[in-house]
Amino acid sequence: MVEQRNCSFCGDAIEPGTGKMFVRRDGTVFYFCSTKCQNNFRLGRASRRVPWTQAGRKAMGKE
């Protein structure tokens, strides 16, 4: 069985064989489902302040 991964920025599930893995020099691993998530992460945006992410919807009281 292939391990299911979640996007480190938006929280959506990533299908096996898709997405990107980013590893920092300290060994921290991040998984991204799209370049949209990767670019927002690189810009330093907090996922809880972006309305289309799961954390953002939870912070706004939508979920």
N, C-alpha and C positions, 0 to 999 in steps of 0.2 A: 504494500500500500504506500502510495506517495504521500509525503507529509504536506499537509495544508498550511500555507503561510498567509499572514495578514500583512497588508501594507502598513509600514511604520508611520505614515503620515495620515492617511484617511481612514484606515481601519478595515477597508474592504478585503475580501478574500482574493487571493492571487491564484489563478489557474496554474497547475504544474506546467513548466516549460515556457512560461511567460514572465514578464516583469524584469526588474533589475535588482542586483544585490550590490550594496555599497558597504565597504569595510573601512573604518577609520584606522588611523595608525595605532590607536590604543586597543584595537581588536573588536570594537563595538560593531555589530552587524545591523544594517538597515535594509529592509526590502521595500521596493516601490512598485506599484502596479502600473504607473504611467509616468511620462516625463513631466506632466502637470504636477504630480505629487513630488517628484524629485526636485523640480525647480522651486516650488514653494518651500520645501525643506532647506534647500541651499540658500534661499533668501532669508532664512531665519524666522519665518512665520510660524506662529504657534497654531497647531491644528484646532485648538479649542476656540480660536477667534475667526476661523474660516467657516462660513455657514454650511458648506456642502459636505463637510467631514462628519463622521459619527460623533467625534468629541465636540464639534461645533454645534451640532443639533442638540446634543445633551446639555451643553452649557446654556443654550437659548431656551431650554424647556420644551423642545419639540418632541423629544423621545423620553 
